[in-house]
Amino acid sequence: MHNEIDFKAVAAQLGHPQGDFGRQVAANMNVSNADMTRHAVDLLDCGVNDTVLEIGPGNGRFAAYVLEKGLGITYTGVEVSETMVDAAREINDAHIQAGRARFEWTDGLHFPVEDGAFDRVFTVNTLYFWPEPAEQLAEIRRVLKPGGTFCLAIASKAFMETLPFTAFGFTLYTPEAAQELLVDHGFRIRDTAIRNHPVVSQDQQEWLREEVFIVAV
């Protein structure tokens, strides 16, 4: 007999992974979000010596992919979960020791970095959990260099509302609503890409996930 899944607990861990269960959730997200994260990084079009910020990197598994994009690139990840900061520092120790990566805790509203520090900023599947989107977008604008690029990647409301755990603490967005949110808070949309991408759930069911990638300046 299978144990009943506590979807509220799953939702809480997706938004703020903690402890051993949180580490396992992060490992699962590395699998389900791998291609989506790499695609968001590709859209940033990073160049030599770029400074890159990822908001909500989880255990930082894809920092290495960012660093592979060009010589002299440096990466910073800011994360609300102390469990994930610890895990990311363990996984990326070699990059940290080389001075190419760092991971810091954030309360989600204030990033521990200087004004205009980054050429590129991106975040994948975190918008649902932002308590104050206006403040968080203002903070992104603060840390982004003039002319810098921001990539926001989410799964669409149409897809997310089919999942049982999104009823607990998720704010879902249509592509249009996400674009409007950025424009309303000072960003100019350069491009929006929507794709239906196959993903496999933990119980081996295949889904077509509608993914939205908004590139803004």
N, CA, C and O of each residue as an XYZ file, in Angstrom:
868
protein
N       0.846     -1.192      0.000
C       0.000      0.000      0.000
C       0.889      1.252      0.000
O       1.810      1.359      0.809
N       0.613      2.192     -0.900
C       1.421      3.396     -1.003
C       1.003      4.428      0.043
O      -0.183      4.597      0.328
N       1.998      5.113      0.608
C       1.688      6.202      1.522
C       1.113      7.367      0.741
O       1.529      7.643     -0.384
N       0.150      8.047      1.350
C      -0.453      9.204      0.704
C       0.545     10.358      0.687
O       1.213     10.623      1.687
N       0.642     11.034     -0.439
C       1.601     12.124     -0.582
C       1.054     13.389      0.058
O      -0.095     13.766     -0.170
N       1.879     14.036      0.852
C       1.527     15.314      1.467
C       1.953     16.423      0.503
O       3.095     16.882      0.546
N       1.037     16.849     -0.362
C       1.390     17.814     -1.398
C       1.720     19.184     -0.820
O       2.490     19.938     -1.415
N       1.149     19.510      0.325
C       1.474     20.780      0.971
C       2.932     20.782      1.414
O       3.621     21.794      1.284
N       3.399     19.661      1.932
C       4.794     19.544      2.349
C       5.725     19.590      1.139
O       6.793     20.200      1.191
N       5.313     18.945      0.057
C       6.109     18.977     -1.171
C       6.234     20.413     -1.676
O       7.318     20.850     -2.063
N       5.115     21.144     -1.669
C       5.129     22.538     -2.135
C       6.066     23.385     -1.290
O       6.810     24.211     -1.819
N       6.033     23.181      0.025
C       6.899     23.949      0.916
C       8.374     23.684      0.619
O       9.198     24.598      0.661
N       8.697     22.436      0.323
C      10.090     22.096      0.023
C      10.521     22.630     -1.334
O      11.685     22.990     -1.513
N       9.616     22.687     -2.279
C       9.962     23.248     -3.582
C      10.294     24.737     -3.468
O      11.193     25.241     -4.142
N       9.558     25.421     -2.609
C       9.804     26.848     -2.424
C      10.971     27.146     -1.517
O      11.621     28.183     -1.649
N      11.246     26.224     -0.578
C      12.306     26.477      0.420
C      12.825     25.129      0.913
O      12.442     24.679      1.993
N      13.691     24.480      0.136
C      14.175     23.148      0.522
C      14.949     23.189      1.839
O      15.786     24.066      2.054
N      14.658     22.232      2.713
C      15.318     22.186      4.012
C      15.623     20.746      4.388
O      14.858     19.832      4.082
N      16.754     20.560      5.057
C      17.103     19.257      5.589
C      17.347     18.211      4.515
O      17.515     18.532      3.338
N      17.363     16.951      4.942
C      17.637     15.851      4.023
C      16.569     15.746      2.937
O      16.881     15.481      1.776
N      15.306     15.955      3.318
C      14.225     15.907      2.329
C      14.424     17.013      1.299
O      14.222     16.796      0.104
N      14.818     18.192      1.758
C      15.066     19.296      0.849
C      16.190     19.000     -0.119
O      16.111     19.369     -1.291
N      17.237     18.338      0.352
C      18.332     17.969     -0.542
C      17.865     16.993     -1.613
O      18.296     17.071     -2.763
N      16.979     16.070     -1.231
C      16.454     15.125     -2.215
C      15.549     15.821     -3.217
O      15.592     15.525     -4.411
N      14.724     16.753     -2.728
C      13.869     17.529     -3.630
C      14.729     18.293     -4.628
O      14.403     18.341     -5.814
N      15.811     18.883     -4.166
C      16.706     19.630     -5.052
C      17.324     18.718     -6.104
O      17.457     19.104     -7.265
N      17.699     17.513     -5.698
C      18.267     16.554     -6.655
C      17.233     16.197     -7.720
O      17.568     16.070     -8.898
N      15.993     16.037     -7.311
C      14.923     15.745     -8.270
C      14.716     16.915     -9.229
O      14.514     16.714    -10.427
N      14.768     18.145     -8.697
C      14.588     19.325     -9.538
C      15.735     19.472    -10.544
O      15.544     19.977    -11.650
N      16.923     19.024    -10.144
C      18.041     19.061    -11.089
C      17.720     18.259    -12.344
O      18.112     18.637    -13.448
N      17.011     17.161    -12.169
C      16.651     16.313    -13.306
C      15.526     16.949    -14.115
O      15.626     17.078    -15.335
N      14.453     17.344    -13.426
C      13.281     17.847    -14.146
C      13.515     19.214    -14.773
O      12.899     19.538    -15.789
N      14.394     20.023    -14.184
C      14.617     21.387    -14.673
C      15.921     21.555    -15.448
O      16.277     22.669    -15.833
N      16.629     20.457    -15.677
C      17.958     20.567    -16.285
C      17.926     21.266    -17.630
O      18.634     22.253    -17.830
N      17.127     20.775    -18.545
C      17.115     21.357    -19.886
C      16.567     22.779    -19.867
O      17.035     23.638    -20.615
N      15.581     23.029    -19.018
C      14.996     24.360    -18.910
C      16.036     25.363    -18.406
O      16.118     26.486    -18.903
N      16.821     24.949    -17.421
C      17.852     25.838    -16.882
C      18.935     26.099    -17.918
O      19.357     27.241    -18.104
N      19.382     25.054    -18.588
C      20.414     25.250    -19.617
C      19.912     26.158    -20.736
O      20.670     26.972    -21.264
N      18.637     26.022    -21.100
C      18.089     26.865    -22.161
C      18.060     28.331    -21.722
O      18.371     29.223    -22.511
N      17.689     28.576    -20.476
C      17.692     29.954    -19.957
C      19.102     30.534    -19.996
O      19.288     31.692    -20.370
N      20.087     29.741    -19.613
C      21.473     30.203    -19.652
C      21.893     30.503    -21.092
O      22.556     31.507    -21.353
N      21.508     29.638    -22.016
C      21.839     29.862    -23.430
C      21.290     31.206    -23.920
O      21.955     31.930    -24.662
N      20.054     31.527    -23.487
C      19.412     32.761    -23.938
C      20.110     34.010    -23.395
O      19.962     35.094    -23.959
N      20.855     33.869    -22.324
C      21.594     35.015    -21.771
C      22.705     35.478    -22.698
O      23.126     36.634    -22.652
N      23.176     34.566    -23.540
C      24.241     34.899    -24.496
C      25.446     35.507    -23.768
O      25.898     36.604    -24.097
N      25.949     34.777    -22.780
C      27.072     35.271    -21.978
C      28.328     35.435    -22.818
O      28.561     34.695    -23.774
N      29.131     36.420    -22.440
C      30.385     36.675    -23.127
C      31.571     36.634    -22.194
O      31.418     36.416    -20.992
N      32.743     36.840    -22.738
C      33.987     36.812    -21.970
C      33.918     37.807    -20.808
O      33.534     38.964    -20.979
N      34.297     37.328    -19.636
C      34.390     38.136    -18.406
C      33.041     38.622    -17.873
O      33.004     39.497    -17.007
N      31.948     38.077    -18.370
C      30.641     38.476    -17.836
C      30.496     38.055    -16.378
O      31.028     37.030    -15.951
N      29.767     38.867    -15.633
C      29.368     38.527    -14.269
C      27.906     38.085    -14.320
O      27.055     38.779    -14.877
N      27.625     36.920    -13.729
C      26.303     36.301    -13.859
C      25.729     36.017    -12.479
O      26.416     35.483    -11.608
N      24.469     36.378    -12.288
C      23.755     36.109    -11.046
C      22.591     35.171    -11.324
O      21.791     35.413    -12.227
N      22.500     34.096    -10.543
C      21.323     33.226    -10.579
C      20.561     33.385     -9.281
O      21.130     33.275     -8.195
N      19.280     33.643     -9.402
C      18.406     33.777     -8.232
C      17.703     32.447     -8.011
O      16.974     31.969     -8.880
N      17.925     31.855     -6.849
C      17.312     30.573     -6.543
C      17.949     29.401     -7.250
O      17.251     28.651     -7.933
N      19.271     29.212     -7.109
C      19.942     28.124     -7.820
C      19.783     26.756     -7.188
O      20.295     25.774     -7.726
N      19.084     26.659     -6.057
C      19.014     25.361     -5.384
C      20.404     24.938     -4.965
O      21.129     25.704     -4.330
N      20.779     23.711     -5.323
C      22.101     23.224     -4.922
C      23.210     23.619     -5.885
O      24.322     23.098     -5.804
N      22.910     24.537     -6.793
C      23.957     25.105     -7.644
C      24.532     24.175     -8.682
O      25.652     24.380     -9.152
N      23.786     23.162     -9.044
C      24.301     22.149     -9.961
C      24.635     22.721    -11.337
O      25.476     22.168    -12.045
N      23.980     23.830    -11.726
C      24.184     24.342    -13.082
C      25.123     25.546    -13.139
O      25.261     26.184    -14.183
N      25.757     25.849    -12.028
C      26.767     26.917    -12.051
C      27.875     26.576    -13.038
O      28.366     27.453    -13.749
N      28.271     25.311    -13.085
C      29.341     24.899    -13.991
C      28.963     25.153    -15.446
O      29.815     25.511    -16.259
N      27.687     24.968    -15.775
C      27.245     25.205    -17.150
C      27.397     26.682    -17.511
O      27.784     27.017    -18.631
N      27.092     27.556    -16.562
C      27.271     28.992    -16.791
C      28.739     29.303    -17.025
O      29.073     30.044    -17.949
N      29.617     28.750    -16.204
C      31.039     29.054    -16.285
C      31.666     28.554    -17.581
O      32.684     29.081    -18.031
N      31.055     27.536    -18.178
C      31.567     26.995    -19.441
C      31.274     27.920    -20.630
O      31.795     27.700    -21.724
N      30.455     28.939    -20.427
C      30.006     29.770    -21.541
C      31.055     30.765    -22.046
O      30.880     31.352    -23.114
N      32.132     30.959    -21.298
C      33.149     31.882    -21.789
C      34.277     32.064    -20.797
O      34.115     31.820    -19.601
N      35.404     32.488    -21.294
C      36.557     32.749    -20.440
C      36.268     33.900    -19.485
O      35.676     34.912    -19.863
N      36.696     33.723    -18.250
C      36.620     34.809    -17.283
C      35.249     35.057    -16.701
O      35.077     35.997    -15.925
N      34.258     34.238    -17.053
C      32.921     34.408    -16.467
C      32.976     34.092    -14.979
O      33.620     33.127    -14.566
N      32.299     34.908    -14.176
C      32.136     34.615    -12.759
C      30.656     34.504    -12.438
O      29.822     35.168    -13.053
N      30.341     33.659    -11.472
C      28.959     33.289    -11.155
C      28.682     33.515     -9.683
O      29.505     33.193     -8.826
N      27.507     34.076     -9.398
C      27.017     34.204     -8.028
C      25.616     33.615     -7.962
O      24.790     33.870     -8.838
N      25.347     32.833     -6.931
C      24.000     32.323     -6.689
C      23.488     32.837     -5.368
O      24.194     32.769     -4.362
N      22.260     33.357     -5.346
C      21.641     33.793     -4.093
C      20.414     32.937     -3.846
O      19.609     32.715     -4.751
N      20.275     32.462     -2.630
C      19.306     31.414     -2.328
C      18.698     31.649     -0.948
O      19.404     32.009     -0.005
N      17.373     31.441     -0.832
C      16.682     31.656      0.445
C      16.866     30.496      1.423
O      16.615     30.639      2.619
N      17.304     29.357      0.908
C      17.459     28.174      1.755
C      18.907     28.000      2.182
O      19.794     27.839      1.344
N      19.143     28.031      3.488
C      20.500     27.808      3.992
C      20.970     26.398      3.671
O      22.158     26.177      3.437
N      20.042     25.437      3.659
C      20.389     24.069      3.273
C      20.964     24.045      1.869
O      21.955     23.361      1.609
N      20.344     24.792      0.963
C      20.807     24.816     -0.419
C      22.123     25.571     -0.567
O      22.967     25.182     -1.374
N      22.309     26.638      0.194
C      23.589     27.354      0.149
C      24.720     26.405      0.538
O      25.760     26.365     -0.120
N      24.511     25.649      1.604
C      25.526     24.688      2.038
C      25.789     23.640      0.967
O      26.941     23.322      0.672
N      24.712     23.099      0.381
C      24.866     22.072     -0.649
C      25.579     22.626     -1.874
O      26.447     21.965     -2.445
N      25.211     23.841     -2.279
C      25.832     24.456     -3.458
C      27.317     24.707     -3.239
O      28.122     24.533     -4.154
N      27.676     25.114     -2.033
C      29.099     25.345     -1.740
C      29.880     24.039     -1.764
O      31.042     24.013     -2.168
N      29.241     22.952     -1.330
C      29.906     21.644     -1.384
C      30.114     21.203     -2.832
O      31.207     20.784     -3.212
N      29.058     21.302     -3.631
C      29.107     20.833     -5.019
C      30.087     21.652     -5.848
O      30.749     21.115     -6.736
N      30.185     22.945     -5.567
C      30.989     23.858     -6.387
C      32.275     24.300     -5.709
O      32.803     25.371     -6.008
N      32.772     23.489     -4.808
C      33.946     23.899     -4.031
C      35.131     24.273     -4.930
O      35.820     25.257     -4.662
N      35.370     23.506     -5.980
C      36.513     23.787     -6.856
C      36.356     25.148     -7.535
O      37.325     25.900     -7.646
N      35.144     25.468     -7.988
C      34.903     26.764     -8.626
C      35.026     27.908     -7.618
O      35.515     28.990     -7.945
N      34.577     27.654     -6.396
C      34.687     28.676     -5.346
C      36.152     28.932     -5.023
O      36.578     30.081     -4.907
N      36.916     27.858     -4.878
C      38.337     28.002     -4.555
C      39.091     28.720     -5.672
O      40.088     29.399     -5.424
N      38.602     28.562     -6.913
C      39.235     29.223     -8.056
C      38.795     30.676     -8.195
O      39.283     31.393     -9.068
N      37.869     31.113     -7.331
C      37.405     32.494     -7.372
C      36.399     32.779     -8.472
O      36.185     33.937     -8.831
N      35.780     31.740     -9.013
C      34.853     31.927    -10.125
C      33.388     31.812     -9.701
O      32.496     32.155    -10.476
N      33.132     31.339     -8.493
C      31.745     31.160     -8.054
C      31.621     31.465     -6.571
O      32.561     31.292     -5.795
N      30.434     31.924     -6.201
C      30.115     32.084     -4.786
C      28.620     31.927     -4.600
O      27.841     32.164     -5.523
N      28.225     31.528     -3.408
C      26.823     31.323     -3.069
C      26.535     32.018     -1.754
O      27.265     31.862     -0.776
N      25.448     32.795     -1.749
C      25.103     33.584     -0.573
C      23.635     33.394     -0.227
O      22.796     33.134     -1.090
N      23.352     33.531      1.063
C      21.963     33.490      1.519
C      21.302     34.844      1.275
O      21.944     35.887      1.396
N      20.014     34.820      0.930
C      19.233     36.040      0.778
C      17.863     35.840      1.420
O      17.355     34.722      1.503
N      17.285     36.936      1.866
C      15.906     36.844      2.372
C      14.902     36.865      1.227
O      13.693     36.818      1.455
N      15.396     36.935      0.008
C      14.532     36.946     -1.166
C      14.206     38.335     -1.660
O      13.814     38.510     -2.814
N      14.363     39.323     -0.803
C      14.046     40.709     -1.163
C      15.283     41.578     -1.301
O      15.254     42.600     -1.987
N      16.374     41.178     -0.650
C      17.602     41.963     -0.667
C      18.760     41.025     -0.976
O      18.984     40.039     -0.273
N      19.500     41.349     -2.048
C      20.620     40.509     -2.451
C      21.922     41.106     -1.914
O      22.145     42.310     -2.044
N      22.779     40.288     -1.318
C      24.013     40.802     -0.701
C      25.097     41.075     -1.746
O      26.188     40.507     -1.685
N      24.784     41.952     -2.702
C      25.724     42.309     -3.768
C      25.614     43.807     -4.035
O      24.639     44.452     -3.648
N      26.633     44.346     -4.704
C      26.684     45.780     -4.963
C      25.773     46.173     -6.123
O      25.370     45.335     -6.929
N      25.459     47.464     -6.189
C      24.690     48.008     -7.303
C      25.433     47.757     -8.621
O      26.657     47.867     -8.687
N      24.677     47.422     -9.656
C      25.259     47.283    -10.983
C      26.378     46.270    -11.082
O      27.343     46.476    -11.818
N      26.256     45.172    -10.343
C      27.351     44.202    -10.275
C      27.324     43.165    -11.393
O      28.325     42.487    -11.623
N      26.187     43.028    -12.100
C      26.046     41.882    -12.994
C      25.668     42.259    -14.424
O      24.827     43.125    -14.667
N      26.326     41.572    -15.363
C      25.985     41.699    -16.777
C      24.742     40.880    -17.122
O      23.961     41.262    -17.994
N      24.567     39.760    -16.436
C      23.478     38.839    -16.732
C      22.859     38.368    -15.418
O      23.566     38.061    -14.459
N      21.529     38.317    -15.390
C      20.791     37.790    -14.237
C      19.743     36.827    -14.775
O      19.092     37.115    -15.779
N      19.575     35.686    -14.113
C      18.519     34.778    -14.536
C      17.933     34.035    -13.348
O      18.554     33.911    -12.292
N      16.730     33.548    -13.552
C      16.074     32.741    -12.530
C      15.103     31.788    -13.205
O      14.414     32.156    -14.157
N      15.053     30.562    -12.702
C      14.235     29.504    -13.303
C      13.286     28.940    -12.248
O      13.719     28.415    -11.222
N      12.005     29.055    -12.512
C      10.962     28.466    -11.659
C      11.010     28.948    -10.213
O      10.830     28.165     -9.280
N      11.257     30.249    -10.041
C      11.183     30.827     -8.699
C      10.081     31.873     -8.571
O       9.638     32.157     -7.458
N       9.635     32.447     -9.666
C       8.663     33.545     -9.619
C       7.428     33.182     -8.815
O       6.850     34.037     -8.145
N       7.016     31.921     -8.876
C       5.812     31.482     -8.152
C       5.876     31.787     -6.664
O       4.843     31.951     -6.015
N       7.094     31.863     -6.122
C       7.278     31.970     -4.673
C       7.636     33.376     -4.205
O       7.822     33.600     -3.009
N       7.733     34.321     -5.131
C       8.129     35.667     -4.733
C       7.020     36.333     -3.934
O       5.918     36.507     -4.456
N       7.275     36.715     -2.671
C       6.226     37.327     -1.861
C       5.888     38.751     -2.302
O       4.745     39.193     -2.185
N       6.895     39.462     -2.809
C       6.711     40.856     -3.228
C       7.393     41.059     -4.587
O       8.510     41.573     -4.636
N       6.748     40.670     -5.679
C       7.404     40.761     -6.988
C       7.938     42.160     -7.314
O       8.996     42.283     -7.932
N       7.227     43.207     -6.909
C       7.692     44.562     -7.206
C       9.044     44.815     -6.548
O       9.942     45.380     -7.172
N       9.194     44.399     -5.293
C      10.459     44.609     -4.593
C      11.569     43.761     -5.182
O      12.707     44.211     -5.313
N      11.232     42.535     -5.535
C      12.260     41.648     -6.075
C      12.729     42.108     -7.454
O      13.915     42.011     -7.772
N      11.812     42.603     -8.264
C      12.203     43.113     -9.578
C      13.010     44.404     -9.447
O      13.933     44.643    -10.225
N      12.666     45.224     -8.474
C      13.456     46.440     -8.221
C      14.875     46.069     -7.798
O      15.834     46.746     -8.169
N      15.005     45.008     -7.034
C      16.322     44.554     -6.592
C      17.128     44.016     -7.778
O      18.336     44.236     -7.866
N      16.452     43.315     -8.683
C      17.135     42.834     -9.890
C      17.632     44.009    -10.715
O      18.756     43.987    -11.216
N      16.808     45.026    -10.856
C      17.228     46.210    -11.603
C      18.411     46.905    -10.908
O      19.289     47.456    -11.573
N      18.427     46.874     -9.591
C      19.521     47.508     -8.850
C      20.855     46.826     -9.146
O      21.871     47.499     -9.321
N      20.857     45.498     -9.201
C      22.124     44.773     -9.323
C      22.546     44.560    -10.777
O      23.679     44.156    -11.038
N      21.646     44.827    -11.724
C      21.943     44.630    -13.144
C      22.641     45.865    -13.709
O      22.207     46.993    -13.475
N      23.718     45.646    -14.449
C      24.413     46.755    -15.088
C      23.530     47.410    -16.143
O      22.667     46.738    -16.708
N      23.715     48.694    -16.429
C      22.989     49.327    -17.541
C      23.216     48.536    -18.831
O      24.354     48.243    -19.198
N      22.125     48.197    -19.509
C      22.237     47.405    -20.729
C      22.372     45.920    -20.485
O      22.481     45.145    -21.435
N      22.367     45.501    -19.209
C      22.469     44.079    -18.885
C      21.198     43.319    -19.222
O      20.161     43.917    -19.505
N      21.288     42.003    -19.188
C      20.197     41.130    -19.621
C      19.650     40.319    -18.454
O      20.403     39.774    -17.647
N      18.319     40.252    -18.382
C      17.626     39.444    -17.385
C      16.778     38.407    -18.105
O      16.018     38.746    -19.013
N      16.904     37.139    -17.702
C      16.064     36.074    -18.249
C      15.215     35.472    -17.143
O      15.734     34.950    -16.157
N      13.910     35.551    -17.319
C      12.938     34.960    -16.403
C      12.348     33.722    -17.065
O      11.772     33.814    -18.148
N      12.486     32.577    -16.429
C      11.959     31.330    -16.976
C      10.966     30.715    -15.991
O      11.271     30.534    -14.813
N       9.790     30.402    -16.490
C       8.751     29.768    -15.665
C       8.010     28.737    -16.511
O       8.069     28.760    -17.740
N       7.323     27.849    -15.838
C       6.314     27.031    -16.501
C       4.997     27.793    -16.423
O       4.697     28.437    -15.417
N       4.221     27.714    -17.487
C       3.017     28.541    -17.578
C       1.941     28.109    -16.593
O       1.937     26.983    -16.095
N       1.033     29.033    -16.327
C      -0.105     28.747    -15.458
C      -0.900     27.566    -15.984
O      -1.347     26.723    -15.206
N      -1.081     27.497    -17.294
C      -1.872     26.414    -17.884
C      -1.305     25.049    -17.520
O      -2.057     24.110    -17.259
N       0.017     24.938    -17.503
C       0.627     23.670    -17.108
C       0.645     23.504    -15.602
O       0.264     22.451    -15.090
N       1.081     24.525    -14.890
C       1.284     24.394    -13.448
C       0.011     24.081    -12.685
O       0.046     23.375    -11.678
N      -1.125     24.608    -13.162
C      -2.359     24.362    -12.420
C      -2.859     22.925    -12.576
O      -3.839     22.546    -11.934
N      -2.208     22.124    -13.411
C      -2.553     20.702    -13.514
C      -1.834     19.867    -12.458
O      -2.138     18.686    -12.293
N      -0.880     20.468    -11.741
C      -0.090     19.739    -10.755
C      -0.727     19.862     -9.376
O      -1.216     20.936     -9.025
N      -0.733     18.797     -8.593
C      -1.472     18.817     -7.328
C      -0.886     19.710     -6.244
O      -1.620     20.166     -5.367
N       0.419     19.972     -6.282
C       1.046     20.742     -5.197
C       0.978     22.244     -5.396
O       1.249     22.991     -4.455
N       0.623     22.722     -6.601
C       0.648     24.164     -6.835
C      -0.525     24.891     -6.184
O      -0.598     26.118     -6.231
N      -1.434     24.144     -5.583
C      -2.525     24.770     -4.832
C      -2.029     25.348     -3.507
O      -2.761     26.068     -2.829
N      -0.792     25.033     -3.142
C      -0.263     25.428     -1.835
C       0.897     26.409     -2.002
O       2.042     26.002     -2.200
N       0.591     27.703     -1.919
C       1.640     28.711     -1.856
C       2.261     29.118     -3.172
O       3.272     29.820     -3.173
N       1.697     28.707     -4.290
C       2.211     29.105     -5.601
C       1.358     30.235     -6.165
O       0.133     30.215     -6.048
N       2.016     31.226     -6.782
C       1.322     32.223     -7.594
C       1.680     31.928     -9.039
O       2.853     31.962     -9.410
N       0.681     31.641     -9.850
C       0.918     31.184    -11.214
C       0.696     32.316    -12.209
O      -0.099     33.225    -11.968
N       1.409     32.247    -13.329
C       1.382     33.327    -14.315
C       1.185     32.773    -15.727
O       1.798     31.777    -16.113
N       0.326     33.434    -16.477
C       0.295     33.205    -17.913
C       1.512     33.897    -18.520
O       2.107     34.760    -17.874
N       1.899     33.539    -19.753
C       3.010     34.275    -20.385
C       2.741     35.772    -20.435
O       3.643     36.576    -20.198
N       1.508     36.148    -20.740
C       1.155     37.560    -20.855
C       1.273     38.274    -19.507
O       1.759     39.403    -19.438
N       0.830     37.615    -18.446
C       0.900     38.220    -17.110
C       2.345     38.396    -16.665
O       2.681     39.400    -16.038
N       3.200     37.432    -16.983
C       4.617     37.554    -16.614
C       5.278     38.688    -17.378
O       6.063     39.447    -16.809
N       4.967     38.807    -18.665
C       5.503     39.925    -19.448
C       5.033     41.264    -18.883
O       5.827     42.192    -18.728
N       3.762     41.356    -18.581
C       3.198     42.602    -18.049
C       3.857     42.968    -16.724
O       4.116     44.141    -16.455
N       4.126     41.962    -15.900
C       4.782     42.207    -14.616
C       6.144     42.871    -14.824
O       6.483     43.832    -14.133
N       6.907     42.363    -15.761
C       8.231     42.934    -16.007
C       8.132     44.350    -16.568
O       8.843     45.249    -16.118
N       7.263     44.546    -17.539
C       7.115     45.870    -18.151
C       6.657     46.894    -17.127
O       7.144     48.024    -17.106
N       5.718     46.492    -16.274
C       5.196     47.405    -15.255
C       6.259     47.841    -14.258
O       6.099     48.849    -13.570
N       7.347     47.076    -14.182
C       8.389     47.394    -13.204
C       9.714     47.743    -13.880
O      10.793     47.475    -13.353
N       9.599     48.351    -15.065
C      10.742     49.023    -15.648
C      11.588     48.248    -16.629
O      12.610     48.753    -17.093
N      11.185     47.021    -16.959
C      11.962     46.242    -17.917
C      11.391     46.408    -19.327
O      10.200     46.661    -19.512
N      12.259     46.261    -20.293
C      11.843     46.238    -21.694
C      12.022     44.822    -22.221
O      13.121     44.269    -22.157
N      10.958     44.235    -22.738
C      11.016     42.867    -23.230
C      11.753     42.839    -24.563
O      11.373     43.530    -25.508
N      12.798     42.043    -24.629
C      13.530     41.887    -25.877
C      13.023     40.692    -26.674
O      12.980     40.724    -27.904
N      12.636     39.628    -25.953
C      12.157     38.432    -26.640
C      11.410     37.552    -25.645
O      11.743     37.511    -24.461
N      10.401     36.853    -26.141
C       9.694     35.853    -25.346
C       9.585     34.579    -26.174
O       9.115     34.602    -27.312
N      10.024     33.473    -25.591
C       9.936     32.176    -26.262
C       9.073     31.249    -25.423
O       9.220     31.176    -24.203
N       8.180     30.547    -26.087
C       7.320     29.575    -25.410
C       7.513     28.233    -26.102
O       7.432     28.133    -27.326
N       7.766     27.219    -25.310
C       7.956     25.896    -25.904
C       7.270     24.843    -25.057
O       7.126     25.002    -23.845
N       6.856     23.784    -25.691
C       6.305     22.618    -25.004
C       7.402     21.565    -24.959
O       7.817     21.022    -25.983
N       7.856     21.295    -23.743
C       9.023     20.421    -23.588
C       8.655     19.192    -22.755
O       8.027     19.330    -21.706
N       9.038     17.990    -23.206
C       8.707     16.786    -22.439
C       9.521     16.688    -21.156
O      10.738     16.877    -21.159
N       8.833     16.390    -20.066
C       9.495     16.129    -18.788
C       8.896     14.851    -18.214
O       7.757     14.493    -18.514
N       9.684     14.170    -17.385
C       9.244     12.905    -16.797
C       9.116     13.094    -15.296
O      10.053     13.550    -14.639
N       7.958     12.746    -14.755
C       7.715     12.891    -13.322
C       8.407     11.767    -12.547
O       8.930     10.820    -13.135
N       8.398     11.892    -11.212
C       9.028     10.873    -10.379
C       8.384      9.507    -10.549
O       9.049      8.484    -10.386
N       7.092      9.481    -10.876
C       6.436      8.188    -11.098
C       6.485      7.774    -12.570
O       5.704      6.938    -13.025
N       7.436      8.390    -13.310
C       7.736      8.022    -14.692
C       6.633      8.355    -15.688
O       6.571      7.767    -16.767
N       5.773      9.283    -15.336
C       4.801      9.786    -16.302
C       5.449     10.902    -17.112
O       6.186     11.728    -16.574
N       5.166     10.916    -18.407
C       5.718     11.969    -19.250
C       4.678     13.063    -19.449
O       3.514     12.788    -19.741
N       5.116     14.311    -19.287
C       4.259     15.472    -19.455
C       4.879     16.390    -20.501
O       6.096     16.414    -20.688
N       4.022     17.139    -21.175
C       4.513     18.231    -22.002
C       4.354     19.507    -21.187
O       3.235     19.950    -20.930
N       5.464     20.088    -20.787
C       5.433     21.276    -19.950
C       5.548     22.516    -20.828
O       6.491     22.648    -21.609
N       4.591     23.418    -20.697
C       4.682     24.682    -21.414
C       5.618     25.606    -20.641
O       5.318     26.012    -19.519
N       6.742     25.928    -21.247
C       7.772     26.733    -20.610
C       7.876     28.100    -21.266
O       7.800     28.233    -22.487
N       8.050     29.109    -20.427
C       8.082     30.488    -20.900
C       9.438     31.090    -20.538
O       9.868     31.041    -19.386
N      10.102     31.660    -21.547
C      11.399     32.298    -21.354
C      11.297     33.740    -21.815
O      11.116     34.011    -23.002
N      11.413     34.667    -20.869
C      11.314     36.084    -21.189
C      12.693     36.719    -20.999
O      13.255     36.691    -19.904
N      13.223     37.287    -22.068
C      14.516     37.960    -22.013
C      14.245     39.458    -22.032
O      13.601     39.971    -22.947
N      14.740     40.152    -21.015
C      14.439     41.582    -20.850
C      15.699     42.360    -20.534
O      16.706     41.804    -20.096
N      15.618     43.671    -20.769
C      16.752     44.552    -20.459
C      16.229     45.760    -19.687
O      17.006     46.641    -19.318
